[in-house]
Amino acid sequence: MRLPEKVIIVTGGTSGIGKAIVERAVAEGARVLVHGIERRDGELLVAQLGGRAALHLDDLVDPASPGRIVAAALSAFGRIDAVVNNAAIIARSNLASTTPEFFDRIMAVNLRAAVFLIQAAFPQLKAHAGCVLNIGSINAHSGQANLLDYSLSKGALQTLSRNLANAHAEDHVRVNHLNVGWVLTPREYAHQIEHGMAPDWPKHIPPQFAPSGRLIMPEEIASAAVYWLGDESRPISGAVVDMEQFSLIGRNPNKVASR
């Protein structure tokens, strides 16, 4: 086991990438405080994992939610070794459509909650030489035209990871960051259907977006997360890892010869 008896908080842990990280962390010996907003999904997951996981439902839009999440983890397991900031709102917007209210909600969940969850957990992280893993997006580098607010939030999250890694290296609290590419979660599948894609759309991804012939799976992100949450990656901090199927820097997508 690679995470024996570590206590880990995972936000957005009831579905998608977060759920995959929760399941893998427990399989590797951790105990997990699963944060989410969907009671049924959360209760099913925690029941499946037995006493190794506890559920805490909370809306990250509420500025007081980070303190409650930390209190729930301490109540359930008595300590905190790691925080995974995974929860995020992924919603389309551009310069013409965004509003102050929309912007504030995206930033509250995708960025502010991460900052203040780390702050609330920091005494525990420092006491146990713990770590933070922030789950970002390749959209942090510039983002899609129709994901303006989301891209801004992920760019700021990436800066947060690097800033805290520098600021708290001597506290022995490590902060690392995964910028994930296009991942096939149940929510992403439904999202694409809502926007007009055919039910079998994952089988027809253009090579420009998935050179391997398929999208990344949540379990593959979870496998990488285990390394950064465990002692194997010590003492590395401040790493930003782009988990995509192609190089982002200097990318020149393969061109198909015309027939």
N, C-alpha and C positions, 0 to 999 in steps of 0.2 A: 504494500500500500504506500502511496506517495504523499498522502495528506493525513497521516495518523493523528486523530483526536484534535485536529485544528477546527476552530469554530469560525465559520465564514458566513457573512451576510451577503445575500444575492438579491439585488433589487430587480423587479420585473422577472421574478423567478418562477412564475407559474405557467409560462408558455415560451415557445421559441428557443432562442439561444440561452436565455436565462434558465429555463427548465432543463435544457441539456447540461448546462454547467452544474446545476444542483444535483442532478442524477449522477453525473460523473464524479463530482466531489464526494458524495456519500459513498459511492463505490470504492473510492480511494481512501476511505477511513475518516472523512471529515464529518462534522455535525454542522447543519446549515439552518440559518434563520432565513426562511423563504418569504420575501416580501412580494406582494402583488395587490391587485384590486379586484380580481375575480374570485369570489369565495368558493364556488363549486370546483373550479380548476385547481385552486390551491389545496382544498381539503382532499381531493382525490390524490394529488401528488404526495402530500404529507402522509396520508394513510398508506400509500404504497411504500414509503421509505421508513415507516415505523418510527421508533424513538430517535432516529438520527436526524430528524428534521422537525422544525416547528414553523407554523404559519403566522404571519402578521400582515393584516390587510390595512392599507393606508394610502391616501391620496397624496402624491408628492407635490401637488400644487400647494398644499398647506405648508407654510414655512416651519411649523412645529413638528412635521412628520419625521425628520431625521432623528430628533431626540427620542421620539417614541420607538422608532425602529431599533435604536441602540439599546434602549431600556428593555425591549422585548427579547433581544438576543441575550442580554445579561441575565434576565429572569429565566430564560429557558436553559442556558448552558453555562452561565457564570463567568464567561470571558469572551473576548473577541480577538481573533488572530488575523483576520483578513476581511476586506470589504470589496465586493464586486459591484461597481456601478454600471448596471446593464440596462435599467429601465429607460425607455425613450418613447416619445411621441414621434412617429414618422408620418408627416402630413404634407401634402403638396401646397406650395405657395410660390409666388414670384413677386417682383417689385410692384406690379399693378394690383395684386390681390391681397397682399399681406395687410394686416391691421395691427395697431398697438396691442390690442387684446390678444390676438393670435400669437404675436411675437412673444409677449410676456408669458403666455401659457407654455409655449415650446421651451423657452429658456428656464422657466421654473422647474419643469420636469427633467429636461435633458442636461441642464448645467447646474442651476442653483441647488437642487437637491443633492447632487454629487458633492459639491463643495461642503455643504453643511453636514452631510452624513459623515464625510471624512473628519470634519471638525469635531463632531460629537463622539466619534469612535476613537479619536486620536490618543487620548490617555491610555486606552487599552492597547492600541497598536504599538505605542511607544513602550509600554510595559512588557510586551511580549515579542518585541522585534518583529512586528507584523508587516503586512503589505496591503497595498491597494492595487486592484486591476480595474482600469476603466475600459469599457467596451465602446469604442468609437466607430467611425465609419470612414471609408476612403473619401467620402464627400467632404471630410475636413480639409482636403487639399484645395478644393475650389467648389465642388458640388455641382449638381445638376441645376439647370435653369429653373426647373419646376420644384426645387427643394431648397428654396432660399433660406428660410428660417431654420430648418433642420440642419442645413450645411453650416450655417453660422454657429449653431449650438455645438456641433461636433468639432469645428475648428477651435472653439474656445475650450472644449473639454480636452483636446490634445494639448493646448498650451497649459492648462491646469496640471496635467500629468507631468509635463517637463518642469514646470515651475516648482511643484511640490517635491519632486525628486531632488532638485537642486537644494531647495530650502531645508529639507529634512533628512539629508543623507547621514548627517552625524547623529541624528536621533535613531538611526537604524530602522527607519520605516521606509520601505521600498515602495515606489509608485511606478507602475508600468502600464502600457496602453496597447490595445489591439484595435487597429483600424480595419474593420471587416468589409469585404466586398458584398456581392449579391448573394444572399443566403436564402435558401428555400425553406422558410418556416410556414406553418399553417396560416399565419396571419398574412404573410407576403403572398401566398397562393390566393387567398380570398381577396386581398387588396387588388391584385391584377385582374381578377374576374370582375370586380366592381368597376374597373376602368376599361372593360370591353374585351379583355383577352378570352380566348377559347379555353374550355376546361382542360385541354391537354397542353396548355401553353408551356409547361416546363420541359416538354419533349422537343420543343422547337425554338430553343434559344440560339440566336445568331452567334457564330464563332467569335465575333468581335467582343461579346460579353462573356462567353464561356468557352474558351479554347479547348477545354477538356471534353466538351460535349454535354456538360451538366452543370448545375449550380452547386455552390458550396452547401454542405449540410450542417445543421446546428451542432451535431455531434463532433464534427471536425473542429469547430471553434472551441468546443468544450475540451477536447484533447489538448489543444494548445494552452488553454487557460490553466489546466492542472500544473503545467511546468512553471508558469509565472506565479501561481499561488503557493507552490511548494518550495522547500529549501534547496532543491536542485538549482534554482536560478539565483540563489544568493551568491554574491552581494549585488547583483546587477539591479540598477534602478535608472529610471528615465528612458527606458527603451520604448520606442514607438514602432510597432510591427504592423506592416501592411499585409493583411491576410487576403490577398486577391490572387486571381489566376494568371495575372500578367504583371509585368513591371509598370509602375505608374510613371516613373521618371523617364523621360525620353521615349515614351511609348509610341510605337508606330504599328498599328494593327495590321496583321497579315492581310494582304490584298489577294482576292481571288481573281485569277486571270479571266478575262472575258472570253466567252465562247464564240 
